[in-house]
Structures are given as structure tokens and as C-alpha cells.
Amino acid sequence: MMTTELVTVTEKATLREVIKLMLEKSISGIPVINGNGQLKGIVSESDVIRLRRRIHMPDYMQLLETLLNNANPEDFDTDIKQALEMPVTGFMTKKVITATENTSLAEITRLMVELGINRIPVVRGNKLIGIVTRRDAIQAMSRLILTD
């Protein structure tokens, strides 16, 4: 039920790298790990959108379009250039809700619904080994429904 082919970034990744990766991989969140594979946080589209309130930035969609079209960053004002080079540690969610390999699908989906989160990293100890997204949960539920 979990995705094990993970897209991750390290704590040194920048906002520019995170946005580019989200677009290239068509994902809405990325776990942040250290050099030992330990989960340090997670960055989501919501984290990026909230960042806009803290600094003077164009609207999220304008920023994505500009990066997608490989526009020259020299066209941005200084605040935007600095924001794009901000390390992920400056805007990621640090208190991450996690699951283990033994956490049930029912518990994972309960957490997703009750806490309004879209993905739950799966850890063994503190090492990231997978992630369960809402899509993973729906696919697992559909397999249960279709086999009955």
C-alpha cells in the first residue's frame, strides 16, 4: 500500500529545486531527509503557498509558470531571487506525522482525514522507507472492494 520508490530532497535543497521537482514528478509533497536517510521534515505545496505570505512573492501559479518556462531569474526582484534560494529547512513542516510498516490502512486514513494531511511517511526507526499518499490509500481500498 505504500510507495517505496521515493522522491526526496536533502536539508540543503532550495525552494527552486523543490518546486522544480514537484512539477517534474507531478507530486504535491516531498520528504526531507539527511545524509543517513533519516526523516527531517516534509515540504508540501501548502508549505510553499504559505511561504508567499512571509515574503513578497508573485502568486504560486505565476512562479510555477515562470520556472516551468525556464524564464530568466534576473527578471525577478531581489526578494524573489532570495526566496528561490531559501533552503527547504526554512519552510518545511518539521513535526511530521509518520507511520510504521505495521500501521494499519484504517489508522493511516483516519490520520489523513482527521488531520487534513495528504501523505504520511513510513519510517523504520527514524529512517524513511516509504510514503502513503491519499492515492495509495484509495488504490488499496479499491483492491479490497474489487476482490469482495
N, C-alpha and C positions, 0 to 999 in steps of 0.2 A: 504494500500500500504506500510505501514511501519512495520518494525519488532518491536514488543513490548517486546518480551522475550529477554532481553538484556544480553550480556556478557560484563561485565565492570570490571575495576580494580580501586583501590584507588590510591591516590598520593604516597602511601608508597610501592606500588608494585615494584618489581625489574625486570630487563631485563630478568633474568632467568624465573620468573613467567609469564611474558608477552609472551615469546617465547613458553613456555610450553602450555599456554592457547590457543595461536593461532594454535598450532599443534593439540591439543586435540579437539578443536571445529571446526577445518577447516575454520578458518576465517582469514582475512588479515588485520583487524583493530579492535581496542578496545577503546571505550570511557573511559576516565579517569574522575572519579567523586570524590567529597569529601564526608564526612560523612553525609551530608544533601541531597545527590543525585544531587548536582549541578555540571554541566559540567565544568571541569577544563582544558580539553585538549583531544587529541586523539592520539593514537600511532598506526602506520601502519607498514607494512613490509618495506616500503620505509624509515621510520624513523630508523628502526633497521639497514637496509643496509647502510644508510648514517653514522650511528654511527661508523661503521667499519673504515671509513676514519679518524676519530678523534683519534682512539686508535689502537694499534697494535692487530688485531684480525684475526683469521682464516676466510676464506670465509664463507659467511652466510650459505650456504648449509652444509659445514663441521660442523659448530656449531649446526645446527639443527639435523644433523645425530648423533652427539655426545650426545646431550640432549635426543633425541628420544631413543637411545640405553642405556640410563642410565649409561653412562660412568662415571668413577670416575673423578670429577673435579680436583683432585690432579694432574692429568696428564697435566693440563693446566698450562701455565706460569702465573706469578703474574698478569700481565695486564689483561689477560682474566678472571681470577677469580674475580678481582676487577670490571671488566665491567659487569659480570653477576649479581653482587650485586648492580649495579647502580640503583638508584630509577628512576622510569618512568619519573619523572619531569625533569630529565637531558637530555632526548632525545625526549619527546613527542612534538607534534605540539600544541602550546598554543593558537594560533589565529585560532580558528575553525569556518568554515563556517557552519551556522546552519539554520534550517527551523523551522516553527511553524506548528501546526496542520492544519492551513489554507493555507499553501503554496501549490500551485498547482504542479501537477506532471510535467507539462511543465516547470515551473520555476526551479524545482529541477533538472530535466535532463539538462536544459540549463546550470545551475551552474556546474554540473558534467562535462559536455563536455568542456565548456569554461575554467574552472579552472583546469581540469585534475585531479579531485578527484573521489574517488571510493565510498564514503559514506558520507552522511550528517546526523548528529544527529538532532533529532527533540526535541525541548525544549518548555516548558511552563514556561515563565519567564526565569530563568536560570536553571530550573530543567529538567534533561534528562528524556524524556518519551518514546523515540523510536529512531530508526535509519532507514534511507532509503539507501539501497545499490544499486549498479547498477543492481544486480539480482532482487531486489524488483521492480525497475523501469521497467525492461524488462518483468517481470511477470505481472505487472499492464497493460502495453501496450498490451501484448498478450491477456489478458482478453478483452480489448477493441476491438481488432481486431477480436477475435473469436466470439464476440457477434453481430458483424455487419453483 
